[in-house]
Amino acid sequence: MTTTLDRTAPRDLATELPARLSLTPKTTLAGRLDGAWWPRSRDLEAELPALAAALEEPWGRVTRVTVNPARWPVVPHTVPMDGRVLHVGWFTEQDPDKLILLSYTVGRWDLLVIPPETEPAAAARLMAAAAIPGSVLAAGVLIANEAAIGRGIRDAQRQEAGWESEGGACMSPFGEPLGRSALPLPGKGWR
């Protein structure tokens, strides 16, 4: 299997843009996820510095990250950032839609990873769902639910387009559009 990275955007662009994050508010309710991250690419070396920098203030210094290699074409062992090194590990047993962040002093955080190619509306729904305090939904379940919601939205849009293409006509039981002459008029026995 051959995998290539999308290099259409310069690598420096990912470090200049802020990380797209949604974090669970601090509460006593513990959930399965601590929020969501929506990277701009599948290049961990380009994406992780911005994520770690964004989390340093609310969570402390991130020292290690683990991922499932199923969603990342290249998993570097280390990622240089601001004069230090972020260690990256991978586990095939880990949920492929989750990123685990570790700190020596503060602890562990689990983030839903929203695929970079996700539409903005779907990403917004996923970010909101992952940040619900006390949620028991796993990362893979949230992604699967969003896929079902997306199919429902596309089906509804397809049905509406079909309705509009036929002029919004009523259909006969035989699947043919009924003309206006086939409908009863209000003054002729229709109540």
Secondary structure, DSSP 4 states (H G I P E B T S, - for coil): -------SS-HHHHHHSPP-EEEPPP-S---S-SEEE--SSS-HHHHHHHHHHHHHHHH----EEEE-TTS-S---SEEEETTEEEEEEE-TTS-TTEEEEEETTTEEEEEEE--TTS-HHHHHHHHHHHTSTT----HHHHHHHHHHHHHHHHHHHHHHHHHHHTTTPPBPTTSPBPPGGGSPPTTTT--
